[in-house]
Amino acid sequence: MSLNCPSHLSVSVTRQRNICKRRLNPVLAVPPSSVILHTDESGEFPESRNSSSSSNASLSSCAGSLLCHPNTVGIMGGGSVDSTLSFVRKLVHWSKENEETCTPFVLCSDPVLNRELLSLERNSSTLCSRNARLQFDHSPIVENLLSKRVFLEKSGAQCIVVPCHISHSWHDEVFKGCSIPSLHMAECVSRELKEAKLKPLEAGSPLRIGVLATDVTLKAGFYQEKLQNEGFEVVLPDKATMEHTVIPAIDAINRKDMEGARNLLRIALQVLLVREVNTVILASNDMCDLLPRDDPLLKKCIDPMDALVMSTIKWAQQAVKEETAKKIISEKKCLKSSTIC
């Protein structure tokens, strides 16, 4: 993927906006202050024969950035396009609850990266059973994520979020030296749980949080690390639960056996809940989408994606306040200088 804004990009962006408007309900349409960038199968931006000098000029404004808002969010698509779009819908709706307009954002989606991440997550059990995980070369994925990060920085994003669990396995590596802040999904949900001031199920017992995810996400350990940093005791599925419920549930999803996967997920959740956890973090988009919204078990779970959305909105609101404060201070200084003169 090219990191420089090509001359045909504005036409590509316009096309993607029109596609979104046709496919999504008008209420969910991407606002004018947001841009979706979607690469083709080769990982490059699609060529356009309709580029013009006027389109080039529009992209070269704001020192070459696509968006110039102080609260622009860069969204790096992950293994599932559906989960990324779900994140965007929530960001649009929830940010508009208290504001007239939604948070401006740039979304970068790459089908090549989508497939690589999804394949790694859904086939993690196979990799581990063959002892191939240690030999698996993650460097192409990391390089791809890094190129997306740099592109979003150059596109005018002032903060970057990644609505993808498995991508956080390399979060520190990808965002090392980044010129703008990034929100870590596990940190967001850990902070939200801390602010909720939960009480242990039994007096004198530690606050216990369960984590249910694919094998590769659990082995990455970032959820355990962030939760423990906030003082929680982390409860993971034991080996038997992973082998007989979680891994078979992922396999059932791969076979499109949703009913079987749903039943296995319910068993895995019940096993964690009987271990006196306050709540269970469902750190898998596939698992979050399995149970119906009114399922009693789901009420005892947390979707980290929701915490990431809320943290993103809070950051955007704070960015606007800080920018407004800077303008006021600048205006006062100018007024004072004029008075002295």
Residue pairs with C-beta under 8 A, 6 or more apart in sequence:
1 39
1 43
1 44
1 45
1 110
1 144
1 147
1 148
1 151
2 44
2 45
3 147
3 150
3 151
3 154
4 154
5 59
5 60
5 64
5 66
5 154
5 155
6 45
7 51
7 55
7 56
8 45
8 46
8 47
8 48
8 50
8 51
8 55
9 37
9 45
9 59
10 51
10 55
10 56
10 58
10 59
11 48
11 50
11 51
11 55
12 37
12 38
12 45
12 46
12 48
13 35
13 36
13 37
13 66
15 48
16 36
16 37
16 38
17 30
17 35
17 36
20 29
20 30
20 36
21 29
21 30
24 30
28 89
28 92
28 93
30 36
30 88
30 92
31 92
31 101
31 102
31 104
33 67
33 69
33 101
33 102
33 104
34 67
34 102
34 104
34 105
34 106
34 107
35 66
35 67
35 105
35 106
35 107
35 155
36 106
36 107
36 109
37 45
37 106
37 107
37 108
37 109
37 151
37 155
38 108
38 109
38 110
38 111
39 45
39 46
39 108
39 109
39 110
39 111
39 112
40 46
40 111
41 111
41 112
42 112
43 110
43 112
43 113
43 144
59 66
61 68
62 68
62 156
64 154
65 154
65 155
65 156
66 106
66 155
66 156
67 104
67 106
67 155
67 156
67 157
68 156
69 104
69 156
69 158
70 158
70 319
70 320
70 322
70 323
71 103
71 104
71 158
71 159
71 315
71 316
71 317
71 319
71 320
71 323
72 104
72 105
72 106
72 156
72 157
72 158
72 159
73 91
73 103
73 104
73 105
73 106
73 157
73 158
73 159
73 160
73 161
73 312
73 315
73 316
74 105
74 106
74 108
74 149
74 152
74 153
74 155
74 157
74 158
74 159
74 160
74 161
74 180
75 84
75 87
75 88
75 105
75 106
75 107
75 108
75 152
75 160
75 161
75 162
75 163
76 108
76 145
76 148
76 149
76 152
76 160
76 161
76 162
76 164
76 167
77 84
77 107
77 108
77 109
77 110
77 113
77 114
77 148
77 163
77 164
78 84
78 113
78 114
78 117
78 162
78 163
78 164
78 165
78 166
78 167
79 113
79 114
79 116
79 117
79 118
79 120
79 121
79 164
79 166
79 167
79 285
80 114
80 118
80 164
80 285
80 286
81 109
81 111
81 114
82 285
82 289
83 163
83 164
83 285
83 305
84 107
84 109
84 163
84 164
86 163
86 285
86 305
87 161
87 163
87 305
87 308
87 309
88 105
88 107
90 305
90 306
90 309
91 102
91 103
91 105
91 309
91 312
91 313
92 102
92 103
93 102
94 309
94 310
94 313
95 102
95 103
95 313
95 316
96 102
99 317
103 312
103 313
103 316
105 157
106 152
106 155
106 156
106 157
108 148
108 151
108 152
108 155
110 144
110 148
112 144
113 141
113 144
113 145
113 148
116 140
116 141
116 144
117 141
117 164
117 166
117 167
120 127
120 136
120 141
120 166
120 216
121 165
121 166
121 214
121 216
121 217
121 284
122 214
122 250
122 253
122 254
122 286
124 133
124 214
124 215
124 216
124 217
124 219
124 250
125 214
125 215
125 247
125 250
125 251
127 133
127 136
127 216
128 215
128 216
128 219
133 216
133 219
138 169
138 170
141 170
142 170
142 173
142 174
145 162
145 167
145 170
145 174
146 173
146 174
149 160
149 174
149 175
149 178
149 182
152 160
153 160
153 178
153 179
153 180
157 180
158 180
158 181
158 319
159 180
159 181
159 182
159 183
159 312
159 315
159 316
159 319
160 175
160 178
160 180
160 181
160 182
160 183
161 182
161 183
161 185
161 308
161 312
162 168
162 171
162 182
162 185
163 185
163 305
163 308
164 285
165 185
165 213
165 214
165 217
165 283
165 284
165 285
165 304
166 214
166 216
166 217
166 220
167 174
168 184
168 185
168 186
168 220
168 222
169 216
169 217
169 220
169 222
171 182
171 184
171 222
175 182
181 315
183 308
183 311
183 312
183 315
184 222
184 226
185 304
185 305
185 307
185 308
186 222
186 223
186 225
186 226
186 227
186 283
186 304
187 226
188 304
188 307
188 308
188 310
188 311
189 226
189 281
189 302
189 304
189 307
189 308
190 226
190 227
190 229
190 230
190 232
191 230
191 307
191 311
192 302
192 307
192 310
192 311
193 209
193 227
193 230
193 232
193 279
193 302
194 230
194 231
198 207
198 278
198 279
199 207
200 206
200 207
200 208
200 278
201 208
201 276
201 277
201 278
202 276
205 276
206 232
206 233
207 231
207 232
207 233
207 278
208 232
208 233
208 234
208 235
208 275
208 276
208 277
208 278
209 227
209 232
209 233
209 234
209 235
209 277
209 278
209 279
209 280
209 281
210 234
210 235
210 236
210 272
210 273
210 275
210 277
210 279
210 280
210 281
211 218
211 223
211 224
211 227
211 234
211 235
211 236
211 280
211 281
211 283
212 237
212 246
212 265
212 268
212 269
212 272
212 280
212 281
212 282
212 283
212 284
212 287
212 301
213 223
213 281
213 282
213 283
213 284
213 287
214 246
214 250
214 284
215 242
215 246
215 247
217 223
217 283
217 284
218 224
218 236
218 237
223 234
223 281
223 283
224 234
224 236
227 234
228 234
235 272
235 275
235 277
237 245
237 246
237 268
237 271
237 272
238 271
241 268
241 271
241 272
245 264
245 265
245 267
245 268
245 271
246 264
246 268
248 260
248 264
249 260
249 261
249 264
249 265
249 268
249 287
249 290
250 261
250 286
252 258
252 260
252 261
252 264
253 261
253 286
253 290
258 290
261 286
261 290
262 290
262 291
265 287
265 290
265 291
266 291
266 297
269 280
269 297
269 300
269 301
270 297
272 280
273 280
273 297
273 300
279 300
279 301
279 302
280 300
280 301
280 302
281 301
281 302
281 304
282 288
282 301
282 302
282 303
282 304
283 304
285 305
288 301
288 303
288 305
291 297
291 298
292 298
